Amino acid sequence: MAFVIIILIDELLIAAQELSAMYVCVCHAVTDRQISASVAMGATSLKDLREELGVGSCCGKCARDVREQLRSELGSCQGCGGCGRKPS
């Protein structure tokens, strides 16, 4: 019985981690998942993300983290090889 409970707790923790999002821009309440979604929809620069989500347009403290995530997202793109351009 205890073994089953431990497995269920582990599965719940994994599910909670998958659903959690981290706030990257507190000023505009933007999460890492929102940034990922914007990149998936075609955002390729901090300027694109600033226009769409408002990140980096208030205090600017999030800009470094946003750029880092943007590089990571674009680097993992299967279509562009990390250049940031979408295939034509």
TORBA-709447 format. One record per residue: x, y, z of N, C-alpha, C, CB in turn; residue in one letter. Coordinates in steps of 0.2 Angstrom, whole numbers, plus 5000, padded with zeros to 4 digits. Each point is the difference from the previous one (the first is absolute). Glycine has a CB too. Layout:
XYZXYZXYZXYZA/...
END
This chain:
500449945000499650065000500450065000499149945006M/501450074998500550055001500450014993500149995012A/500049964985500450004993499550044995500749895003F/498750094997499550034995500050075001499449894999V/500550135008499950075001500750044998499249975010I/501350004991500750044998500050014993500649955009I/499250004987500050004993499550064997500349884999I/499150125004499550054999500250075001499149925003L/501350095003500350065002500550024995499849985012I/500649984986500550014995499750024993500849925006D/498750054992499650024994499750075000499849874998E/499950145008499750075001500650055000499049955007L/501550044996500650055000500250014993500449975011L/499749984985500250014993499550044996500649895001I/498850095000499450044997500050075002499349894999A/500850125007500050075002500650044997499549975011A/501150004989500650034997499950024992500749945008Q/498950014989499950014993499550064999500249884997E/499350135007499550055000500350075002499149915001L/501450095003500350065003500350054995500149945011S/499950124990500350054995500450055005499149994991A/501450035006500450055004499950074997500949915003M/499050145001499950074998500750024998499050025008Y/501050014986500750034998499950075000500249914993V/499350125006499950075000499450025005500450024988C/499850005018499550015005499650064999500849955008V/499550104989499650074998499449984996501150075001C/499049894994499449984996499749935001500550084992H/499749895013499849935002500149954994499250055008A/501449954989500149964994500449945002500050094992V/499849855007500349945002500449974994499149975008T/501449984994500449974995499649964995500949995008D/498549994994499649964995499750054995499749915009R/500150154993499850054995500550024995499250045009Q/501449964993500650024996500149944995500550075009I/499449874993500149944996499550004995500549945009S/498950084993499450004995500150054995499249965009A/501050104993500250054995500549994995499750085009S/500849884993500649984996499749954995500950025009V/498749934994499749954995499550044995500149915009A/499750144992499550044996500450054995499149995008M/501650014993500450044995500450055003499249984992G/500850045015500450055003500749984999499150035008A/501450014990500749984999500550055003499749954990T/500050105014500450055003499750035006500550034989S/499950005015499850045006499450054998501149985006L/499150054989499550054997499349974999501050074995K/499049875002499449974998499649985007500549954989D/499950035016499749985006499750065004500849905000L/499650154999499850075004499450024997501250035002R/498749974991499450024997499449965001500750054991E/499449885010499549965001499849995007500349944990E/500250055015499849995007500250065004500249884997L/500250165001500250065005500649995004498850025000G/501549924999500649985004500650054998499749885000V/500750145005500550054999499850074999500649914996G/498850115005499850074998499950045006499549964990S/500550015016499950045006500750015004498849955001C/501350015004500650015003500749974997499350005010C/500649954985500549974996500449955004500150104995G/499749885011500449955003499949934998499950075010K/499649924986499849934997500449994993498950005006C/501450054991500250004993500649955000499750124998A/500749875006500549955000499849935000500750085006R/498849914998499749935000499649994994499950005013D/499750054985499649994994500549984994499150085004V/501449964995500549994995500349935000500350125000R/499849855006500349945001499549944998500750055010E/498749964992499549964998499950004993499450015011Q/500650054986499950004992500549974997499550115001L/501249895001500549974997499949925000500850105003R/499049885003499949935001499449974996500450025012S/499150024988499449984995500250004993499250055009E/501150004989500250004993500649954998499750125000L/500749875005500549954999499749934999500850075006G/498749914997499749945000499549994994500149995012S/499850064984499550004994500349954995499750125002C/499949844996500249954995500050034993499549915007Q/500150144992499950034994500650054998498849995001G/501550045004500550054998500749995002499150085001C/501049875002500749995002500350055005500149944989G/499550105014500350055005500150074997500549905006G/499450114988500150064997499450055002500649954991C/498850035011499550045002499550014994500850055008G/499449934986499550014995499649944999500850084994R/498649935004499549944999500149984993499250055008K/500849894990500149974994499450034995500549895005P/499750124989499550034995499749944996500750114999S/
END
